[in-house]
């Protein structure tokens, strides 16, 4: 089934927001760390950093849930 116009509009909004968020975060990290993510970290460092980010995310979500 094809998406309706409201779904297409919502998807466009999500994609636009995602692009802006990723661009801003990437640029901030590049400036802050003075590194090139794709070159300066090996796969073990990247997985460790991703796990750290996931832990941060669940911490924020559980804290927010506790406030609701």
PDBQT receptor file of N, H, CA, C and O in Angstrom, charges set to zero:
ATOM      1  N   UNK A   1       0.846  -1.180   0.000  1.00  0.00    +0.000 N 
ATOM      2  CA  UNK A   1       0.000   0.000   0.000  1.00  0.00    +0.000 C 
ATOM      3  C   UNK A   1       0.891   1.243   0.000  1.00  0.00    +0.000 C 
ATOM      4  O   UNK A   1       1.864   1.315   0.750  1.00  0.00    +0.000 OA
ATOM      5  N   UNK A   2       0.560   2.197  -0.826  1.00  0.00    +0.000 N 
ATOM      6  H   UNK A   2      -0.231   2.138  -1.435  1.00  0.00    +0.000 HD
ATOM      7  CA  UNK A   2       1.320   3.439  -0.925  1.00  0.00    +0.000 C 
ATOM      8  C   UNK A   2       1.031   4.337   0.278  1.00  0.00    +0.000 C 
ATOM      9  O   UNK A   2      -0.035   4.277   0.891  1.00  0.00    +0.000 OA
ATOM     10  N   UNK A   3       2.011   5.159   0.584  1.00  0.00    +0.000 N 
ATOM     11  H   UNK A   3       2.876   5.208   0.086  1.00  0.00    +0.000 HD
ATOM     12  CA  UNK A   3       1.823   6.110   1.687  1.00  0.00    +0.000 C 
ATOM     13  C   UNK A   3       0.904   7.244   1.229  1.00  0.00    +0.000 C 
ATOM     14  O   UNK A   3       0.866   7.605   0.053  1.00  0.00    +0.000 OA
ATOM     15  N   UNK A   4       0.166   7.794   2.197  1.00  0.00    +0.000 N 
ATOM     16  H   UNK A   4       0.198   7.501   3.153  1.00  0.00    +0.000 HD
ATOM     17  CA  UNK A   4      -0.657   8.958   1.888  1.00  0.00    +0.000 C 
ATOM     18  C   UNK A   4       0.180  10.231   2.040  1.00  0.00    +0.000 C 
ATOM     19  O   UNK A   4       1.330  10.180   2.477  1.00  0.00    +0.000 OA
ATOM     20  N   UNK A   5      -0.402  11.356   1.678  1.00  0.00    +0.000 N 
ATOM     21  H   UNK A   5      -1.336  11.397   1.323  1.00  0.00    +0.000 HD
ATOM     22  CA  UNK A   5       0.348  12.616   1.671  1.00  0.00    +0.000 C 
ATOM     23  C   UNK A   5       0.837  13.020   3.063  1.00  0.00    +0.000 C 
ATOM     24  O   UNK A   5       1.919  13.592   3.191  1.00  0.00    +0.000 OA
ATOM     25  N   UNK A   6       0.067  12.734   4.089  1.00  0.00    +0.000 N 
ATOM     26  H   UNK A   6      -0.812  12.269   3.985  1.00  0.00    +0.000 HD
ATOM     27  CA  UNK A   6       0.502  13.079   5.456  1.00  0.00    +0.000 C 
ATOM     28  C   UNK A   6       1.706  12.223   5.873  1.00  0.00    +0.000 C 
ATOM     29  O   UNK A   6       2.621  12.709   6.539  1.00  0.00    +0.000 OA
ATOM     30  N   UNK A   7       1.695  10.953   5.476  1.00  0.00    +0.000 N 
ATOM     31  H   UNK A   7       0.952  10.559   4.935  1.00  0.00    +0.000 HD
ATOM     32  CA  UNK A   7       2.832  10.084   5.786  1.00  0.00    +0.000 C 
ATOM     33  C   UNK A   7       4.082  10.534   5.040  1.00  0.00    +0.000 C 
ATOM     34  O   UNK A   7       5.173  10.560   5.611  1.00  0.00    +0.000 OA
ATOM     35  N   UNK A   8       3.929  10.883   3.783  1.00  0.00    +0.000 N 
ATOM     36  H   UNK A   8       3.043  10.862   3.319  1.00  0.00    +0.000 HD
ATOM     37  CA  UNK A   8       5.060  11.367   2.977  1.00  0.00    +0.000 C 
ATOM     38  C   UNK A   8       5.627  12.648   3.576  1.00  0.00    +0.000 C 
ATOM     39  O   UNK A   8       6.843  12.812   3.667  1.00  0.00    +0.000 OA
ATOM     40  N   UNK A   9       4.752  13.544   3.979  1.00  0.00    +0.000 N 
ATOM     41  H   UNK A   9       3.763  13.411   3.905  1.00  0.00    +0.000 HD
ATOM     42  CA  UNK A   9       5.186  14.805   4.609  1.00  0.00    +0.000 C 
ATOM     43  C   UNK A   9       5.920  14.526   5.924  1.00  0.00    +0.000 C 
ATOM     44  O   UNK A   9       6.958  15.128   6.201  1.00  0.00    +0.000 OA
ATOM     45  N   UNK A  10       5.381  13.624   6.719  1.00  0.00    +0.000 N 
ATOM     46  H   UNK A  10       4.538  13.136   6.494  1.00  0.00    +0.000 HD
ATOM     47  CA  UNK A  10       6.014  13.286   8.002  1.00  0.00    +0.000 C 
ATOM     48  C   UNK A  10       7.379  12.655   7.784  1.00  0.00    +0.000 C 
ATOM     49  O   UNK A  10       8.337  12.988   8.482  1.00  0.00    +0.000 OA
ATOM     50  N   UNK A  11       7.476  11.743   6.817  1.00  0.00    +0.000 N 
ATOM     51  H   UNK A  11       6.698  11.472   6.250  1.00  0.00    +0.000 HD
ATOM     52  CA  UNK A  11       8.762  11.127   6.498  1.00  0.00    +0.000 C 
ATOM     53  C   UNK A  11       9.771  12.183   6.065  1.00  0.00    +0.000 C 
ATOM     54  O   UNK A  11      10.924  12.148   6.493  1.00  0.00    +0.000 OA
ATOM     55  N   UNK A  12       9.353  13.117   5.226  1.00  0.00    +0.000 N 
ATOM     56  H   UNK A  12       8.416  13.146   4.878  1.00  0.00    +0.000 HD
ATOM     57  CA  UNK A  12      10.244  14.201   4.800  1.00  0.00    +0.000 C 
ATOM     58  C   UNK A  12      10.757  15.004   5.979  1.00  0.00    +0.000 C 
ATOM     59  O   UNK A  12      11.937  15.351   6.042  1.00  0.00    +0.000 OA
ATOM     60  N   UNK A  13       9.862  15.298   6.917  1.00  0.00    +0.000 N 
ATOM     61  H   UNK A  13       8.904  15.017   6.867  1.00  0.00    +0.000 HD
ATOM     62  CA  UNK A  13      10.249  16.021   8.138  1.00  0.00    +0.000 C 
ATOM     63  C   UNK A  13      11.297  15.230   8.925  1.00  0.00    +0.000 C 
ATOM     64  O   UNK A  13      12.308  15.786   9.354  1.00  0.00    +0.000 OA
ATOM     65  N   UNK A  14      11.052  13.940   9.109  1.00  0.00    +0.000 N 
ATOM     66  H   UNK A  14      10.231  13.488   8.760  1.00  0.00    +0.000 HD
ATOM     67  CA  UNK A  14      11.989  13.096   9.861  1.00  0.00    +0.000 C 
ATOM     68  C   UNK A  14      13.345  13.047   9.166  1.00  0.00    +0.000 C 
ATOM     69  O   UNK A  14      14.380  13.156   9.822  1.00  0.00    +0.000 OA
ATOM     70  N   UNK A  15      13.348  12.885   7.857  1.00  0.00    +0.000 N 
ATOM     71  H   UNK A  15      12.507  12.796   7.324  1.00  0.00    +0.000 HD
ATOM     72  CA  UNK A  15      14.613  12.829   7.118  1.00  0.00    +0.000 C 
ATOM     73  C   UNK A  15      15.369  14.157   7.198  1.00  0.00    +0.000 C 
ATOM     74  O   UNK A  15      16.587  14.165   7.374  1.00  0.00    +0.000 OA
ATOM     75  N   UNK A  16      14.658  15.273   7.072  1.00  0.00    +0.000 N 
ATOM     76  H   UNK A  16      13.668  15.267   6.929  1.00  0.00    +0.000 HD
ATOM     77  CA  UNK A  16      15.292  16.590   7.183  1.00  0.00    +0.000 C 
ATOM     78  C   UNK A  16      15.898  16.794   8.568  1.00  0.00    +0.000 C 
ATOM     79  O   UNK A  16      17.037  17.244   8.695  1.00  0.00    +0.000 OA
ATOM     80  N   UNK A  17      15.133  16.463   9.598  1.00  0.00    +0.000 N 
ATOM     81  H   UNK A  17      14.208  16.097   9.495  1.00  0.00    +0.000 HD
ATOM     82  CA  UNK A  17      15.619  16.618  10.970  1.00  0.00    +0.000 C 
ATOM     83  C   UNK A  17      16.832  15.722  11.228  1.00  0.00    +0.000 C 
ATOM     84  O   UNK A  17      17.800  16.138  11.864  1.00  0.00    +0.000 OA
ATOM     85  N   UNK A  18      16.765  14.497  10.728  1.00  0.00    +0.000 N 
ATOM     86  H   UNK A  18      15.978  14.160  10.211  1.00  0.00    +0.000 HD
ATOM     87  CA  UNK A  18      17.870  13.556  10.912  1.00  0.00    +0.000 C 
ATOM     88  C   UNK A  18      19.139  14.073  10.250  1.00  0.00    +0.000 C 
ATOM     89  O   UNK A  18      20.215  14.027  10.847  1.00  0.00    +0.000 OA
ATOM     90  N   UNK A  19      19.020  14.560   9.032  1.00  0.00    +0.000 N 
ATOM     91  H   UNK A  19      18.146  14.597   8.547  1.00  0.00    +0.000 HD
ATOM     92  CA  UNK A  19      20.187  15.092   8.328  1.00  0.00    +0.000 C 
ATOM     93  C   UNK A  19      20.793  16.265   9.101  1.00  0.00    +0.000 C 
ATOM     94  O   UNK A  19      22.011  16.338   9.263  1.00  0.00    +0.000 OA
ATOM     95  N   UNK A  20      19.956  17.174   9.573  1.00  0.00    +0.000 N 
ATOM     96  H   UNK A  20      18.966  17.115   9.441  1.00  0.00    +0.000 HD
ATOM     97  CA  UNK A  20      20.455  18.320  10.338  1.00  0.00    +0.000 C 
ATOM     98  C   UNK A  20      21.138  17.878  11.627  1.00  0.00    +0.000 C 
ATOM     99  O   UNK A  20      22.216  18.372  11.961  1.00  0.00    +0.000 OA
ATOM    100  N   UNK A  21      20.523  16.959  12.346  1.00  0.00    +0.000 N 
ATOM    101  H   UNK A  21      19.648  16.558  12.075  1.00  0.00    +0.000 HD
ATOM    102  CA  UNK A  21      21.090  16.496  13.618  1.00  0.00    +0.000 C 
ATOM    103  C   UNK A  21      22.436  15.800  13.412  1.00  0.00    +0.000 C 
ATOM    104  O   UNK A  21      23.391  16.051  14.148  1.00  0.00    +0.000 OA
ATOM    105  N   UNK A  22      22.503  14.930  12.413  1.00  0.00    +0.000 N 
ATOM    106  H   UNK A  22      21.728  14.727  11.816  1.00  0.00    +0.000 HD
ATOM    107  CA  UNK A  22      23.754  14.210  12.151  1.00  0.00    +0.000 C 
ATOM    108  C   UNK A  22      24.846  15.184  11.702  1.00  0.00    +0.000 C 
ATOM    109  O   UNK A  22      25.980  15.102  12.174  1.00  0.00    +0.000 OA
ATOM    110  N   UNK A  23      24.514  16.094  10.802  1.00  0.00    +0.000 N 
ATOM    111  H   UNK A  23      23.592  16.160  10.419  1.00  0.00    +0.000 HD
ATOM    112  CA  UNK A  23      25.507  17.060  10.324  1.00  0.00    +0.000 C 
ATOM    113  C   UNK A  23      26.054  17.895  11.472  1.00  0.00    +0.000 C 
ATOM    114  O   UNK A  23      27.267  18.059  11.603  1.00  0.00    +0.000 OA
ATOM    115  N   UNK A  24      25.165  18.420  12.300  1.00  0.00    +0.000 N 
ATOM    116  H   UNK A  24      24.180  18.286  12.194  1.00  0.00    +0.000 HD
ATOM    117  CA  UNK A  24      25.602  19.250  13.429  1.00  0.00    +0.000 C 
ATOM    118  C   UNK A  24      26.450  18.463  14.413  1.00  0.00    +0.000 C 
ATOM    119  O   UNK A  24      27.485  18.953  14.865  1.00  0.00    +0.000 OA
ATOM    120  N   UNK A  25      26.029  17.250  14.750  1.00  0.00    +0.000 N 
ATOM    121  H   UNK A  25      25.189  16.852  14.382  1.00  0.00    +0.000 HD
ATOM    122  CA  UNK A  25      26.769  16.416  15.707  1.00  0.00    +0.000 C 
ATOM    123  C   UNK A  25      28.136  16.042  15.147  1.00  0.00    +0.000 C 
ATOM    124  O   UNK A  25      29.137  16.092  15.863  1.00  0.00    +0.000 OA
ATOM    125  N   UNK A  26      28.182  15.668  13.875  1.00  0.00    +0.000 N 
ATOM    126  H   UNK A  26      27.369  15.627  13.294  1.00  0.00    +0.000 HD
ATOM    127  CA  UNK A  26      29.440  15.265  13.253  1.00  0.00    +0.000 C 
ATOM    128  C   UNK A  26      30.427  16.432  13.217  1.00  0.00    +0.000 C 
ATOM    129  O   UNK A  26      31.598  16.279  13.566  1.00  0.00    +0.000 OA
ATOM    130  N   UNK A  27      29.941  17.599  12.792  1.00  0.00    +0.000 N 
ATOM    131  H   UNK A  27      28.990  17.724  12.509  1.00  0.00    +0.000 HD
ATOM    132  CA  UNK A  27      30.804  18.777  12.722  1.00  0.00    +0.000 C 
ATOM    133  C   UNK A  27      31.323  19.172  14.101  1.00  0.00    +0.000 C 
ATOM    134  O   UNK A  27      32.496  19.516  14.248  1.00  0.00    +0.000 OA
ATOM    135  N   UNK A  28      30.467  19.126  15.102  1.00  0.00    +0.000 N 
ATOM    136  H   UNK A  28      29.514  18.847  14.983  1.00  0.00    +0.000 HD
ATOM    137  CA  UNK A  28      30.875  19.456  16.469  1.00  0.00    +0.000 C 
ATOM    138  C   UNK A  28      31.930  18.470  16.961  1.00  0.00    +0.000 C 
ATOM    139  O   UNK A  28      32.933  18.876  17.548  1.00  0.00    +0.000 OA
ATOM    140  N   UNK A  29      31.711  17.183  16.728  1.00  0.00    +0.000 N 
ATOM    141  H   UNK A  29      30.896  16.853  16.252  1.00  0.00    +0.000 HD
ATOM    142  CA  UNK A  29      32.672  16.169  17.157  1.00  0.00    +0.000 C 
ATOM    143  C   UNK A  29      34.004  16.300  16.440  1.00  0.00    +0.000 C 
ATOM    144  O   UNK A  29      35.059  16.149  17.056  1.00  0.00    +0.000 OA
ATOM    145  N   UNK A  30      33.965  16.581  15.138  1.00  0.00    +0.000 N 
ATOM    146  H   UNK A  30      33.108  16.705  14.637  1.00  0.00    +0.000 HD
ATOM    147  CA  UNK A  30      35.203  16.743  14.373  1.00  0.00    +0.000 C 
ATOM    148  C   UNK A  30      36.016  17.919  14.901  1.00  0.00    +0.000 C 
ATOM    149  O   UNK A  30      37.236  17.829  15.033  1.00  0.00    +0.000 OA
ATOM    150  N   UNK A  31      35.337  19.017  15.200  1.00  0.00    +0.000 N 
ATOM    151  H   UNK A  31      34.345  19.091  15.093  1.00  0.00    +0.000 HD
ATOM    152  CA  UNK A  31      36.025  20.195  15.723  1.00  0.00    +0.000 C 
ATOM    153  C   UNK A  31      36.548  19.955  17.137  1.00  0.00    +0.000 C 
ATOM    154  O   UNK A  31      37.661  20.356  17.473  1.00  0.00    +0.000 OA
ATOM    155  N   UNK A  32      35.744  19.305  17.947  1.00  0.00    +0.000 N 
ATOM    156  H   UNK A  32      34.839  18.979  17.673  1.00  0.00    +0.000 HD
ATOM    157  CA  UNK A  32      36.099  19.067  19.343  1.00  0.00    +0.000 C 
ATOM    158  C   UNK A  32      37.253  18.079  19.480  1.00  0.00    +0.000 C 
ATOM    159  O   UNK A  32      38.158  18.287  20.288  1.00  0.00    +0.000 OA
ATOM    160  N   UNK A  33      37.222  17.010  18.698  1.00  0.00    +0.000 N 
ATOM    161  H   UNK A  33      36.486  16.841  18.042  1.00  0.00    +0.000 HD
ATOM    162  CA  UNK A  33      38.215  15.945  18.850  1.00  0.00    +0.000 C 
ATOM    163  C   UNK A  33      39.385  16.061  17.886  1.00  0.00    +0.000 C 
ATOM    164  O   UNK A  33      40.396  15.377  18.045  1.00  0.00    +0.000 OA
ATOM    165  N   UNK A  34      39.250  16.929  16.880  1.00  0.00    +0.000 N 
ATOM    166  H   UNK A  34      38.428  17.485  16.750  1.00  0.00    +0.000 HD
ATOM    167  CA  UNK A  34      40.311  17.118  15.878  1.00  0.00    +0.000 C 
ATOM    168  C   UNK A  34      40.718  15.793  15.238  1.00  0.00    +0.000 C 
ATOM    169  O   UNK A  34      41.903  15.545  15.016  1.00  0.00    +0.000 OA
ATOM    170  N   UNK A  35      39.739  14.949  14.944  1.00  0.00    +0.000 N 
ATOM    171  H   UNK A  35      38.776  15.151  15.125  1.00  0.00    +0.000 HD
ATOM    172  CA  UNK A  35      40.000  13.635  14.363  1.00  0.00    +0.000 C 
ATOM    173  C   UNK A  35      39.114  13.428  13.147  1.00  0.00    +0.000 C 
ATOM    174  O   UNK A  35      38.168  14.177  12.901  1.00  0.00    +0.000 OA
ATOM    175  N   UNK A  36      39.445  12.398  12.401  1.00  0.00    +0.000 N 
ATOM    176  H   UNK A  36      40.213  11.789  12.601  1.00  0.00    +0.000 HD
ATOM    177  CA  UNK A  36      38.629  11.953  11.288  1.00  0.00    +0.000 C 
ATOM    178  C   UNK A  36      38.065  10.598  11.698  1.00  0.00    +0.000 C 
ATOM    179  O   UNK A  36      38.793   9.609  11.781  1.00  0.00    +0.000 OA
ATOM    180  N   UNK A  37      36.779  10.565  11.950  1.00  0.00    +0.000 N 
ATOM    181  H   UNK A  37      36.188  11.368  11.882  1.00  0.00    +0.000 HD
ATOM    182  CA  UNK A  37      36.130   9.381  12.506  1.00  0.00    +0.000 C 
ATOM    183  C   UNK A  37      36.440   8.119  11.708  1.00  0.00    +0.000 C 
ATOM    184  O   UNK A  37      36.737   7.075  12.289  1.00  0.00    +0.000 OA
ATOM    185  N   UNK A  38      36.375   8.208  10.395  1.00  0.00    +0.000 N 
ATOM    186  H   UNK A  38      36.134   9.056   9.924  1.00  0.00    +0.000 HD
ATOM    187  CA  UNK A  38      36.553   7.029   9.554  1.00  0.00    +0.000 C 
ATOM    188  C   UNK A  38      38.005   6.577   9.442  1.00  0.00    +0.000 C 
ATOM    189  O   UNK A  38      38.271   5.474   8.965  1.00  0.00    +0.000 OA
ATOM    190  N   UNK A  39      38.951   7.416   9.877  1.00  0.00    +0.000 N 
ATOM    191  H   UNK A  39      38.735   8.312  10.264  1.00  0.00    +0.000 HD
ATOM    192  CA  UNK A  39      40.374   7.072   9.741  1.00  0.00    +0.000 C 
ATOM    193  C   UNK A  39      41.107   6.935  11.063  1.00  0.00    +0.000 C 
ATOM    194  O   UNK A  39      42.041   6.140  11.167  1.00  0.00    +0.000 OA
ATOM    195  N   UNK A  40      40.711   7.683  12.062  1.00  0.00    +0.000 N 
ATOM    196  H   UNK A  40      39.952   8.329  11.977  1.00  0.00    +0.000 HD
ATOM    197  CA  UNK A  40      41.503   7.765  13.291  1.00  0.00    +0.000 C 
ATOM    198  C   UNK A  40      41.100   6.774  14.377  1.00  0.00    +0.000 C 
ATOM    199  O   UNK A  40      41.737   6.716  15.428  1.00  0.00    +0.000 OA
ATOM    200  N   UNK A  41      40.056   6.000  14.134  1.00  0.00    +0.000 N 
ATOM    201  H   UNK A  41      39.538   6.047  13.280  1.00  0.00    +0.000 HD
ATOM    202  CA  UNK A  41      39.615   5.026  15.114  1.00  0.00    +0.000 C 
ATOM    203  C   UNK A  41      39.510   3.662  14.453  1.00  0.00    +0.000 C 
ATOM    204  O   UNK A  41      39.036   3.542  13.324  1.00  0.00    +0.000 OA
ATOM    205  N   UNK A  42      39.955   2.638  15.167  1.00  0.00    +0.000 N 
ATOM    206  H   UNK A  42      40.340   2.736  16.085  1.00  0.00    +0.000 HD
ATOM    207  CA  UNK A  42      39.803   1.287  14.624  1.00  0.00    +0.000 C 
ATOM    208  C   UNK A  42      38.441   0.733  15.032  1.00  0.00    +0.000 C 
ATOM    209  O   UNK A  42      37.706   1.369  15.788  1.00  0.00    +0.000 OA
ATOM    210  N   UNK A  43      38.112  -0.449  14.529  1.00  0.00    +0.000 N 
ATOM    211  H   UNK A  43      38.709  -0.965  13.915  1.00  0.00    +0.000 HD
ATOM    212  CA  UNK A  43      36.782  -1.011  14.774  1.00  0.00    +0.000 C 
ATOM    213  C   UNK A  43      36.532  -1.310  16.245  1.00  0.00    +0.000 C 
ATOM    214  O   UNK A  43      35.386  -1.263  16.693  1.00  0.00    +0.000 OA
ATOM    215  N   UNK A  44      37.570  -1.612  16.999  1.00  0.00    +0.000 N 
ATOM    216  H   UNK A  44      38.501  -1.650  16.635  1.00  0.00    +0.000 HD
ATOM    217  CA  UNK A  44      37.383  -1.879  18.433  1.00  0.00    +0.000 C 
ATOM    218  C   UNK A  44      37.051  -0.585  19.182  1.00  0.00    +0.000 C 
ATOM    219  O   UNK A  44      36.198  -0.577  20.070  1.00  0.00    +0.000 OA
ATOM    220  N   UNK A  45      37.720   0.488  18.824  1.00  0.00    +0.000 N 
ATOM    221  H   UNK A  45      38.413   0.482  18.103  1.00  0.00    +0.000 HD
ATOM    222  CA  UNK A  45      37.421   1.780  19.432  1.00  0.00    +0.000 C 
ATOM    223  C   UNK A  45      36.015   2.240  19.065  1.00  0.00    +0.000 C 
ATOM    224  O   UNK A  45      35.290   2.768  19.909  1.00  0.00    +0.000 OA
ATOM    225  N   UNK A  46      35.634   2.043  17.816  1.00  0.00    +0.000 N 
ATOM    226  H   UNK A  46      36.223   1.615  17.130  1.00  0.00    +0.000 HD
ATOM    227  CA  UNK A  46      34.307   2.465  17.374  1.00  0.00    +0.000 C 
ATOM    228  C   UNK A  46      33.203   1.711  18.109  1.00  0.00    +0.000 C 
ATOM    229  O   UNK A  46      32.204   2.312  18.504  1.00  0.00    +0.000 OA
ATOM    230  N   UNK A  47      33.370   0.397  18.297  1.00  0.00    +0.000 N 
ATOM    231  H   UNK A  47      34.182  -0.091  17.976  1.00  0.00    +0.000 HD
ATOM    232  CA  UNK A  47      32.325  -0.359  19.005  1.00  0.00    +0.000 C 
ATOM    233  C   UNK A  47      32.264   0.065  20.461  1.00  0.00    +0.000 C 
ATOM    234  O   UNK A  47      31.178   0.162  21.031  1.00  0.00    +0.000 OA
ATOM    235  N   UNK A  48      33.411   0.317  21.069  1.00  0.00    +0.000 N 
ATOM    236  H   UNK A  48      34.294   0.238  20.606  1.00  0.00    +0.000 HD
ATOM    237  CA  UNK A  48      33.408   0.786  22.461  1.00  0.00    +0.000 C 
ATOM    238  C   UNK A  48      32.720   2.140  22.589  1.00  0.00    +0.000 C 
ATOM    239  O   UNK A  48      31.962   2.370  23.532  1.00  0.00    +0.000 OA
ATOM    240  N   UNK A  49      32.984   3.032  21.642  1.00  0.00    +0.000 N 
ATOM    241  H   UNK A  49      33.599   2.845  20.877  1.00  0.00    +0.000 HD
ATOM    242  CA  UNK A  49      32.329   4.346  21.682  1.00  0.00    +0.000 C 
ATOM    243  C   UNK A  49      30.829   4.209  21.442  1.00  0.00    +0.000 C 
ATOM    244  O   UNK A  49      30.038   4.917  22.064  1.00  0.00    +0.000 OA
ATOM    245  N   UNK A  50      30.430   3.307  20.548  1.00  0.00    +0.000 N 
ATOM    246  H   UNK A  50      31.073   2.732  20.043  1.00  0.00    +0.000 HD
ATOM    247  CA  UNK A  50      29.006   3.105  20.280  1.00  0.00    +0.000 C 
ATOM    248  C   UNK A  50      28.298   2.550  21.515  1.00  0.00    +0.000 C 
ATOM    249  O   UNK A  50      27.181   2.963  21.824  1.00  0.00    +0.000 OA
ATOM    250  N   UNK A  51      28.931   1.628  22.213  1.00  0.00    +0.000 N 
ATOM    251  H   UNK A  51      29.839   1.292  21.961  1.00  0.00    +0.000 HD
ATOM    252  CA  UNK A  51      28.349   1.077  23.450  1.00  0.00    +0.000 C 
ATOM    253  C   UNK A  51      28.211   2.177  24.493  1.00  0.00    +0.000 C 
ATOM    254  O   UNK A  51      27.195   2.256  25.184  1.00  0.00    +0.000 OA
ATOM    255  N   UNK A  52      29.215   3.015  24.609  1.00  0.00    +0.000 N 
ATOM    256  H   UNK A  52      30.040   2.951  24.047  1.00  0.00    +0.000 HD
ATOM    257  CA  UNK A  52      29.159   4.134  25.555  1.00  0.00    +0.000 C 
ATOM    258  C   UNK A  52      27.986   5.060  25.225  1.00  0.00    +0.000 C 
ATOM    259  O   UNK A  52      27.278   5.507  26.127  1.00  0.00    +0.000 OA
ATOM    260  N   UNK A  53      27.780   5.344  23.954  1.00  0.00    +0.000 N 
ATOM    261  H   UNK A  53      28.355   4.981  23.221  1.00  0.00    +0.000 HD
ATOM    262  CA  UNK A  53      26.649   6.179  23.540  1.00  0.00    +0.000 C 
ATOM    263  C   UNK A  53      25.322   5.503  23.863  1.00  0.00    +0.000 C 
ATOM    264  O   UNK A  53      24.376   6.170  24.282  1.00  0.00    +0.000 OA
ATOM    265  N   UNK A  54      25.239   4.191  23.676  1.00  0.00    +0.000 N 
ATOM    266  H   UNK A  54      26.007   3.649  23.336  1.00  0.00    +0.000 HD
ATOM    267  CA  UNK A  54      24.009   3.452  23.981  1.00  0.00    +0.000 C 
ATOM    268  C   UNK A  54      23.707   3.503  25.480  1.00  0.00    +0.000 C 
ATOM    269  O   UNK A  54      22.553   3.651  25.883  1.00  0.00    +0.000 OA
ATOM    270  N   UNK A  55      24.748   3.380  26.294  1.00  0.00    +0.000 N 
ATOM    271  H   UNK A  55      25.685   3.260  25.966  1.00  0.00    +0.000 HD
ATOM    272  CA  UNK A  55      24.575   3.464  27.745  1.00  0.00    +0.000 C 
ATOM    273  C   UNK A  55      24.069   4.852  28.117  1.00  0.00    +0.000 C 
ATOM    274  O   UNK A  55      23.159   4.981  28.935  1.00  0.00    +0.000 OA
ATOM    275  N   UNK A  56      24.649   5.887  27.524  1.00  0.00    +0.000 N 
ATOM    276  H   UNK A  56      25.388   5.782  26.859  1.00  0.00    +0.000 HD
ATOM    277  CA  UNK A  56      24.171   7.247  27.772  1.00  0.00    +0.000 C 
ATOM    278  C   UNK A  56      22.702   7.373  27.394  1.00  0.00    +0.000 C 
ATOM    279  O   UNK A  56      21.909   7.946  28.140  1.00  0.00    +0.000 OA
ATOM    280  N   UNK A  57      22.343   6.834  26.231  1.00  0.00    +0.000 N 
ATOM    281  H   UNK A  57      22.987   6.368  25.625  1.00  0.00    +0.000 HD
ATOM    282  CA  UNK A  57      20.965   6.948  25.761  1.00  0.00    +0.000 C 
ATOM    283  C   UNK A  57      19.988   6.288  26.728  1.00  0.00    +0.000 C 
ATOM    284  O   UNK A  57      18.977   6.894  27.083  1.00  0.00    +0.000 OA
ATOM    285  N   UNK A  58      20.260   5.082  27.154  1.00  0.00    +0.000 N 
ATOM    286  H   UNK A  58      21.081   4.589  26.865  1.00  0.00    +0.000 HD
ATOM    287  CA  UNK A  58      19.335   4.399  28.071  1.00  0.00    +0.000 C 
ATOM    288  C   UNK A  58      19.281   5.133  29.410  1.00  0.00    +0.000 C 
ATOM    289  O   UNK A  58      18.231   5.179  30.050  1.00  0.00    +0.000 OA
ATOM    290  N   UNK A  59      20.400   5.702  29.834  1.00  0.00    +0.000 N 
ATOM    291  H   UNK A  59      21.254   5.665  29.314  1.00  0.00    +0.000 HD
ATOM    292  CA  UNK A  59      20.416   6.477  31.077  1.00  0.00    +0.000 C 
ATOM    293  C   UNK A  59      19.490   7.686  30.968  1.00  0.00    +0.000 C 
ATOM    294  O   UNK A  59      18.704   7.955  31.877  1.00  0.00    +0.000 OA
ATOM    295  N   UNK A  60      19.583   8.407  29.862  1.00  0.00    +0.000 N 
ATOM    296  H   UNK A  60      20.221   8.189  29.124  1.00  0.00    +0.000 HD
ATOM    297  CA  UNK A  60      18.710   9.569  29.659  1.00  0.00    +0.000 C 
ATOM    298  C   UNK A  60      17.246   9.150  29.551  1.00  0.00    +0.000 C 
ATOM    299  O   UNK A  60      16.369   9.800  30.121  1.00  0.00    +0.000 OA
ATOM    300  N   UNK A  61      16.981   8.067  28.822  1.00  0.00    +0.000 N 
ATOM    301  H   UNK A  61      17.693   7.539  28.360  1.00  0.00    +0.000 HD
ATOM    302  CA  UNK A  61      15.597   7.623  28.645  1.00  0.00    +0.000 C 
ATOM    303  C   UNK A  61      14.979   7.158  29.957  1.00  0.00    +0.000 C 
ATOM    304  O   UNK A  61      13.821   7.470  30.237  1.00  0.00    +0.000 OA
ATOM    305  N   UNK A  62      15.728   6.424  30.757  1.00  0.00    +0.000 N 
ATOM    306  H   UNK A  62      16.668   6.171  30.530  1.00  0.00    +0.000 HD
ATOM    307  CA  UNK A  62      15.179   5.964  32.044  1.00  0.00    +0.000 C 
ATOM    308  C   UNK A  62      14.964   7.142  32.993  1.00  0.00    +0.000 C 
ATOM    309  O   UNK A  62      13.998   7.159  33.756  1.00  0.00    +0.000 OA
ATOM    310  N   UNK A  63      15.853   8.114  32.945  1.00  0.00    +0.000 N 
ATOM    311  H   UNK A  63      16.638   8.100  32.325  1.00  0.00    +0.000 HD
ATOM    312  CA  UNK A  63      15.673   9.309  33.774  1.00  0.00    +0.000 C 
ATOM    313  C   UNK A  63      14.439  10.080  33.336  1.00  0.00    +0.000 C 
ATOM    314  O   UNK A  63      13.648  10.521  34.169  1.00  0.00    +0.000 OA
ATOM    315  N   UNK A  64      14.275  10.242  32.022  1.00  0.00    +0.000 N 
ATOM    316  H   UNK A  64      14.918   9.883  31.345  1.00  0.00    +0.000 HD
ATOM    317  CA  UNK A  64      13.089  10.920  31.505  1.00  0.00    +0.000 C 
ATOM    318  C   UNK A  64      11.823  10.158  31.873  1.00  0.00    +0.000 C 
ATOM    319  O   UNK A  64      10.834  10.772  32.274  1.00  0.00    +0.000 OA
ATOM    320  N   UNK A  65      11.832   8.836  31.746  1.00  0.00    +0.000 N 
ATOM    321  H   UNK A  65      12.636   8.337  31.421  1.00  0.00    +0.000 HD
ATOM    322  CA  UNK A  65      10.664   8.036  32.096  1.00  0.00    +0.000 C 
ATOM    323  C   UNK A  65      10.305   8.229  33.566  1.00  0.00    +0.000 C 
ATOM    324  O   UNK A  65       9.129   8.299  33.922  1.00  0.00    +0.000 OA
ATOM    325  N   UNK A  66      11.322   8.313  34.411  1.00  0.00    +0.000 N 
ATOM    326  H   UNK A  66      12.278   8.256  34.122  1.00  0.00    +0.000 HD
ATOM    327  CA  UNK A  66      11.080   8.520  35.831  1.00  0.00    +0.000 C 
ATOM    328  C   UNK A  66      10.440   9.861  36.127  1.00  0.00    +0.000 C 
ATOM    329  O   UNK A  66       9.772  10.023  37.149  1.00  0.00    +0.000 OA
ATOM    330  N   UNK A  67      10.639  10.822  35.242  1.00  0.00    +0.000 N 
ATOM    331  H   UNK A  67      11.181  10.691  34.412  1.00  0.00    +0.000 HD
ATOM    332  CA  UNK A  67      10.057  12.152  35.431  1.00  0.00    +0.000 C 
ATOM    333  C   UNK A  67       8.657  12.266  34.878  1.00  0.00    +0.000 C 
ATOM    334  O   UNK A  67       7.953  13.230  35.180  1.00  0.00    +0.000 OA
ATOM    335  N   UNK A  68       8.227  11.292  34.063  1.00  0.00    +0.000 N 
ATOM    336  H   UNK A  68       8.799  10.508  33.818  1.00  0.00    +0.000 HD
ATOM    337  CA  UNK A  68       6.890  11.360  33.442  1.00  0.00    +0.000 C 
ATOM    338  C   UNK A  68       5.798  10.940  34.406  1.00  0.00    +0.000 C 
ATOM    339  O   UNK A  68       4.621  10.940  34.045  1.00  0.00    +0.000 OA
TER     340      UNK A  68
